Amino acid sequence: MGVWAYGRMARLAATVVAPNGFLFTASCSHHAPADSWAAQIAAGLYRAKRDGRILFSGGAGMDHPVHPHLPETAYLKAMLLGVG
């Protein structure tokens, strides 16, 4: 799955979220870098004509350490959005 699919998923999900509702999205793919993934989520909300606020953004817990020389170890990502 390409990182663009996260944007499509966000667009489709945003259309069924109630006004002032919440959208939680997560990824465990190292093929989706955090910045590209977040940009696709934002693009999906834009295409759905919905506003979103990031309420929480996070990653792996201490039991999944990120190695400084292996960026693919930062594969866990999560975001909670308030959708207007």
C-alpha positions as CSV (number, residue, x, y, z in Angstrom):
1,M,0.0,0.0,0.0
2,G,1.3,3.4,-0.9
3,V,1.4,6.2,1.6
4,W,-1.2,8.0,-0.6
5,A,-3.7,5.4,0.6
6,Y,-3.6,6.9,4.1
7,G,-4.9,10.1,2.6
8,R,-7.8,8.2,0.9
9,M,-8.6,6.5,4.2
10,A,-8.6,9.8,6.0
11,R,-10.9,11.3,3.4
12,L,-13.4,8.5,3.5
13,A,-13.3,8.3,7.3
14,A,-13.8,12.1,7.7
15,T,-17.0,11.9,5.7
16,V,-18.6,9.7,8.4
17,V,-17.3,11.5,11.5
18,A,-19.9,13.5,13.2
19,P,-19.3,17.3,13.5
20,N,-17.0,17.9,16.5
21,G,-16.2,14.1,16.5
22,F,-12.9,12.3,16.6
23,L,-10.8,10.5,14.1
24,F,-8.0,8.2,15.2
25,T,-5.5,6.9,12.7
26,A,-2.4,4.8,13.1
27,S,0.2,3.1,11.0
28,C,2.8,0.4,11.6
29,S,4.5,0.7,8.3
30,H,8.1,1.7,8.0
31,H,7.3,2.5,4.4
32,A,5.2,5.5,5.5
33,P,7.6,8.1,7.1
34,A,5.8,10.2,9.8
35,D,6.0,13.4,7.9
36,S,4.6,11.9,4.7
37,W,1.9,10.0,6.6
38,A,0.8,13.1,8.5
39,A,0.7,15.1,5.2
40,Q,-1.5,12.5,3.6
41,I,-3.9,12.6,6.6
42,A,-4.1,16.4,6.3
43,A,-4.7,16.1,2.6
44,G,-7.5,13.6,3.1
45,L,-9.2,15.9,5.5
46,Y,-8.8,18.8,3.1
47,R,-10.3,16.8,0.2
48,A,-13.2,15.8,2.5
49,K,-13.7,19.5,3.2
50,R,-13.3,18.9,6.9
51,D,-11.3,20.8,9.5
52,G,-9.1,18.9,11.8
53,R,-7.0,19.6,14.9
54,I,-4.3,17.3,16.1
55,L,-5.2,16.4,19.7
56,F,-2.5,13.7,20.1
57,S,0.4,12.5,18.0
58,G,2.6,9.7,19.2
59,G,4.5,6.6,18.4
60,A,5.9,3.5,20.0
61,G,6.3,3.1,23.7
62,M,9.6,2.4,25.5
63,D,9.3,-1.3,24.7
64,H,9.9,-0.5,21.0
65,P,13.0,1.7,21.0
66,V,14.1,3.6,17.9
67,H,17.6,3.1,16.8
68,P,19.2,6.4,15.8
69,H,20.9,4.8,12.7
70,L,17.9,2.8,11.6
71,P,15.0,5.2,10.7
72,E,12.7,2.2,9.9
73,T,12.6,1.4,13.6
74,A,10.3,4.5,14.0
75,Y,7.5,2.7,12.2
76,L,4.7,3.0,14.8
77,K,2.7,6.2,14.4
78,A,-0.7,7.4,15.8
79,M,-2.8,10.5,15.6
80,L,-6.0,11.6,17.2
81,L,-7.8,14.4,15.5
82,G,-10.8,16.5,16.5
83,V,-12.8,16.9,13.3
84,G,-15.0,20.0,12.8
